[in-house]
Amino acid sequence: MVEWLRVQSWTHAPSAKAVVTMELVISTENAGASCTIVLDGEVDVYTSPQLRQKLTEVIDAGCVNVVVDLQNLGFIDSSGLGVLVSGLRKAKEHGGTLRLVCTKDSILKIFRITGLDKVFPLFPTVEEALEF
């Protein structure tokens, strides 16, 4: 089953007349106890609640081995990192794990700086993450 969730958040910049749009597209593919969540866009303070909800939904539904594909992610902030850490903890509580797929230097740099590259198993492809 593949499911899509599009999240849009609008913020009015007080000193400008422009409207800033934050967007995140979340798609999921379930295969029994394993599933893949693909993120496309930005995970920030505006969109991270939807990611938290999706991770909770799939883990509570029995998908405890979660692969999160970050290949199409343009940005992630501390709130997004916190959601991933919470998802990892929840998956481990259910006897599973959460693996990340990422080869983008800009995103990997954030994981290295925060030390989360030592916490999360990181893989170059979804296939490798699922086989691990």
Phi, psi and omega in degrees: 000131176247133181231140179243141175224122179251126182244127175233140178225132180248138178231133176267119178286124186296329183263003182225163179266001182275156174250128180265128180251126174254130183225141176220128174252125181245123175238145181233148175225117183260140175218074180071238182278356178243145175209159180240132175247122180254127179251135179225115180128228183230138174250112181217191183301334181276326186255346182297329177300325179289324176293318178302315180297317181294316178299316179298315180301310185290322180290316178296334179277001176105358178270091187263347175255098189253133172248125178251117182270114182257010186301328182258015180275130179267337185198144171216134179251187184297329178292323176292319177298319178298322178295318179295319178297317177298320178296320177297315179299316181295318179298317179295323177299333179262013178082017182240204179207169176231122181246149181245144175246120180196134172234001181285120183301321182296325179279317179300325179301321179296319179293322179292314182299320182275352182081004182285349174292343176270345182267317183261137168289123181249135183228154180279338181221157177297319181301315179294322179294321181288329181282337186297000000 
